[in-house]
Amino acid sequence: MTDDLAAAFAGSCRGIVVAAAGCGKTELIAQAVAKYANGRQLVLTHTHAGVRALRDRLRRLGADPGTFRVDTIAGFALRYASAFPRISNCQVTRPKTEEDYLQVYDACARALSNRHVRDTVCNTYTGTYIDEYQDCTIRHHAIVKALADFLPCRAVGDPMQGIFDFADDPLADWNQDVLGYFVCLGELTTPFRWTKTNPALGEWLGGVRDKLVSGCSIDLDGYWKQLPDTRTRIAAQVAECKRALSLKDGAVVVIRKWDKQMFAIGKMLKGTFACMEEVECRALAIVCGRLDEAIPGQRPAILLDFARQCMTSVPAAFKTLENCLIAGKAPSPKFLAAYPGLCRSLAYSASTETPAAIISVLSEIAMLRDVSFHRKELYFELRNVGINFDPDLDESLQATAWRIRESTRRAGRRLPRLLISRTVLIKGLEFEHALIPDADDFDNAKDFYVAVTRASKTLCVLSNKRYISRAKPNAANFYDV
């Protein structure tokens, strides 16, 4: 990256730079703000993880903290929409759903069209930067355009990583909406992420991107293992994941396309790899909703069903209890003597709505012999709901779950070293090692590109064929520089 580009970026009124994965999008923004920006800059991104990454990079460059504010687009929108409720007509002060946030974005755009609100923003900031612009929806784009009407706005993005899909708020069209509004200042192509760890991988990934853009066939040689097209296919995938356990020099991620695939292989690996949950953790909200609506006598069955979802296998004691609940019978005296703690906790949960009963059941199940979890995050997050339930703050367990996950969203979560995840959950994250158990899962060029660019040291792709091809990305959602 040259100082000339950073200076031109900082000096532009409405400029955008395209950057491939690992080629310095965050660094470009940090350089422009730390070295060339005048006044206080507003830096916007999409996730709290992105906020932390930008802040860390700015600190490392010695940027004066008083010269910038880093925030999510959602956080910025909520702050200004709620600060001017009459102007914005904002009806949502604590958004919890995607629909709530759509209202907030519309309200913010309305507020930014008002002269008094614009004066307030201008008295606070002299310019704006937006990271990961390929993830901006139509509503995000409307907010940025409103800002750009009275502040310099610069953006970075990569249309090859635009993999999110929102039915009610689609991504901004890269050619028409983005490049039709911003001036493209250039493209970053140097693979900095791999310079010190694996230069050959970085160079190969640059070629992969070019081939995906043009729709050409990709040679996986050097990063490929053949996947048998037989009954042993799943066994081969599991075996390769187990071989990855020997990689001790950093984090290992196994990348699947769909939830069901992720949970299935997590079960087969007996919990050695943990399955990553979405930040919103809808599964947690669902079980909390079931517990909220249940009468106490129904709670044991709900908790046992929930635990089953998270376990790699169901122990015999667990099955015995489930059968007793179904039949409406008490466990045998012999069983009661063998598992007194678990039986007491289930009886307790059947007689009270106290969150302590949930904690007790989940703790007892976790202590059963030979129990392992592939959905550890989900399982222990429900226990956290019981621990953190506060009747003065929360009207329900669902409200507690939302509060906990919102805190997680802001503070971030420490990911396990051995992880199974999906592209939409790990886009923007970096791991030392990545394993793709079946390249055929990723029939979309953008999904495939995001998957293969997550590893900084080693990449292993399993596929039937060494040469694979992906359809050229839709021109409407790509770019022409």
Secondary structure, DSSP 8 states (H G I E B T S, - for coil): --HHHHHHHHH-SEEEEEE-TTSSHHHHHHHIIIII--S-EEEEESSHHHHHHHHHHHHHTT--GGGEEEEEHHHHHHHHHHHSHHHHT---SS--SHHHHHHHHHHHHHHHTSHHHHHHHHTT-SEEEES-GGG-BHHHHHHHHHHHTTS-EEEEE-GGG-----SSS-B--IIIIITTTSEEEEEE---GGGTTT-HHHHHHHHHHHHHHHHT--EE-TTSEEE--SSTTHHHHHHHHHHHGGG--SS-EEEEESSHHHHHHHHHHTTTSSEE---SS-HHHHHHHHHHHHS-GGGHHHHHHHHHHHHBSS--HHHHHHHHHHHHT----HHHHHHSHHHHHHHHHHHH---HHHHHHHHHHHHTSTT--BS-HHHHHHHHHHHHH--TTT-SSHHHHHHHHHHHHHHH-----SEEEEEHHHHTT--EEEEEES-GGG--SHHHHHHHHTSEEEEEEEEES-SEE------GGGS---
